[in-house]
Amino acid sequence: MSVVCFGEALIDFLSNGQTPESFTKFAGGAPANVAVAVAKQGISTSFCGMLGNDMFGEFLNQELQSHQVNTKYCLFTDKAKTALAFVSLDQHGERSFNFYRPPAADLLFRIDDFNPEMFHEHKLIHVCSNSLTESNIYKSTIYALTQAKKHGLTTSFDMNLRVNLWSSLNHTIERLWHVISLSDVVKLAREELEFLNQHSHAGHPKTTTIDAIMKANVKCLIITDGGNDIQYFTKNGHGRVTPPAVQAIDTTAAGDAFMGGLIAQLMAKHEHKMAITDPKLLAQFIKHASRCGAFAVTRKGAFSALPSRDDIKT
């Protein structure tokens, strides 16, 4: 196996935008989306997480498998239900979320639930911030990243911040910085960089936070901004990539499609650890990833919107 994604898998109920409003069930959850995105790009991928022993958990497991994602490291629990998210879209395809979490099954994954084989069978582990919102799942995430580092895996973090999932912001910044310090690749949306800057370096320019991230041993920082230029930073240089212009109908899986495309490009490169610090290679990978993101926003849903390798022409 090459890539493992750890964290939440949940059900997105997507609005039809009409009155009366109805919702359609889609498989989702940021790390699960990334796992499918990588797999659809032709790279061997696993998903690790806790699912509810219910109709939604079974649906997610089947959907992951149907997209060639290995679910060997998925567990089921009777102690909580699978998380749900109701997603409404505005006229530009931008999302608003209402989460039914906590309680939720994905929050119950504990350190002892990890199969040690996972850290021997993969080259890269990817996580998001939704597995930091409560103390125990935060500890599990840190353990996964620490073990990954110990075993020589590349570590990837897409902040994907959902403030309404945090019962309190008292520990948010501390936990985000902890994960950043354990990550080789970090992706932030512009709004997430602003959030991090406001709470970590208030009164200072955003470059202060960018510098702090790079000093935390991050090899590659990527900042996305919707349809605007994507910025990237490595120890060997920085630059910008202009994403394709498209008419968005649903941005639900845009960032996850981007990460899937980026990770797939890294994994296709034999010396991927060197590639993430090479500005020229990174620009090529980001260009491909931005095409993946652009493809996804022109379709509804998450798994169903993610592009295959044949869908993206580089």
SULLINTA-V848186 format. One line per field, one symbol per residue. psi: psi as a letter, one per 30 degrees, with the letter a starting at -180 (. if undefined). A space follows every 10 residues. Layout:
# SULLINTA-V848186
psi = ???
This chain:
# SULLINTA-V848186
psi = lekkkkbkkl kkjkkfgljl klkkkkkake eeeeeeeeef ggkkklkklk lkiaeeeeee eeeeefggkk gegklkkffl lkkkkkjkka fggklkkjki kllleffgkl effkjffeff flfkkkllff gffleeeeee eeeeeeeeee ggkkkkjjeh kjeffkfkge geeeeeeeee fgkekkkkle eeeeeeeefe hkfllffeee eeeffggkek kkjlibglkk kkklfgllal kklkkljkfj gegeeeeeee eeeeeeffke ifeeefgjee eeeeeeeeee eeeeeefgll adeffkklef fjj.
